[in-house]
């Protein structure tokens, strides 16, 4: 005898898992896009470091407070670029 309630419950469980997986993928994509937009924003404001024309100084100074995390990340990356083995050793806590 076929137990339709059990089949229905299994299908509902499968559907719930599929929906959650899709939500997680969508969230990861949005987070990735946000990080990329932040990187583009920093490049627009601090582009003079890599040879791009910079915006007017007054505008850049007003937007600098929004870049605190990005500036920390840029300095950490520049430190890591000078000594990648030391950075890796620091990450792995090799001392």
WOPE-V331920 format. One record per pair of residues at least 6 apart in sequence whose C-alpha atoms are under 6 Angstrom apart, sorted by sequence separation. I is the first residue (numbers start at 1). J is the second residue. D is the distance in Angstrom with one decimal. If there is no record, write none. Layout:
# WOPE-V331920
{{I	J	D} {I	J	D}}
This chain:
# WOPE-V331920
{{48	54	5.5} {47	54	5.7} {80	87	5.5} {45	60	6.0}}
